[in-house]
Amino acid sequence: MKKVFIIIATWNSEKFLSELFWSLKNMDYPKEDWQLVVVENGSQDKSLEILNDWQKKMFNFPAIIRNEKNLGFAPGYNQGIAYALKHNPDYVVLLNDDIVVEPDWLNVIIQKMEHHPEVGLAQPLITRYPEKNLVNSFGNAFHYLGFGYSFGDNWPIGQVFQKYGQSDYEPAYLSFTAVAIRRSVFETIGLLDEKYFAYHEDSDFCFRARLADWRLLAVSNAVVHHHYKFPSKKNKERYFWLEKNRLYFTLKFYKLRTLILAFPAWLAMEFGLILFSIARGFFCQRLKAYGWLLINLPAIIKARNTIQKNRKFTDYQLFDFMTGKIEFQEIQNPLLKYLGNPLLNLYFKIIKRFV
């Protein structure tokens, strides 16, 4: 069997850890062929105590990396990935701390990747736990203005499979709630971009992998469950990270021609989002996001130059996996549905011919 390192980052996770560890312990993947590394991001609850107890029970749990504070998703997982890569695994698996896995999920996904060497990253079907009949993510969709959302979120699994077919496919990007990544992908493109802190680090990594000629795969018969809860709409810090990261992503990846083509749609969207931020009390966070981009402009240009220098494909290969509509079920807005989406989708179809 292939050697696998599973990386989990925890932060105030005590209510999830017992179910998570019992499900890992019951996996049918040979225990001598997988190792567990946990990055503890400065939890204030009993997470560390629970982790220490589990480490005593498991011979394949070699390391708990302790941080004094929450470093965020990308920096935390990078610590675990760096530890794993020193031990030459065939695959590195990233799991959220609020996951429950099916016994065969890892076996299924690794075998699938072994049969398809062109696939660099793969994710399972992720459900909304404890409602295992509802999808949380079966791959993620990506809007050309930088919005990412889970494909099939909150739909019954049967409805998704009936409408789109019960087969593996290549989505725009994968959910890093649960993902398996070949070691050679890290060797090709590096680790997660820590400028994201949280949100968009998965789309960034997947797009870098695609530009390096790796395939992505969502695997229908590998299943894990996610204690998913849609974040509060009043979370101002989350709004800052989402908007800052969205803008950073587009500036980093798109060629200049694409940025110019997308600018009219981007400008219209920014105007609408500014009005939205004022109405919801997020305007200061929006200004903060713009300020971050200005302050970090030299670093953004450096990251952009690296992408443009090393890419093997034009933006058309990225746009081919994108969408012109925002169809996230948690956000139901008549203005978006009947005016915004039709206009944005039409504009997307027009500029896609020229990118």
Protein Blocks (a to p, Z undefined) as FASTA:
>chain_A
ZZdddddddehkllmmmmmmmmmmmpcbdfklcccddddehiablmlmmmmmmmmmpmkl
mbccddfbdebjklmmmmmmmmmmmnopabdcdddfkbccdfklmmmmmmmmmmmmmbmb
dcddddddfblkbcfbgcjaddfkopacdehihiafklmmmmnopaddddfbdcfkbccd
dfklmmmnopadfklopghilmmmmmmmmmnopacdddfkbccddddddddfklmklmmm
mmmmmmmmmmmmpcfklmmmmmmmmmmmmmmmmmmmmmnopmmmmmmmmmmmmmmmmmmm
mmmmmmmmmpcbdfklmmmmmcfbdcdfklccfklmmmmmmmmmmmmmmmmmmZZ
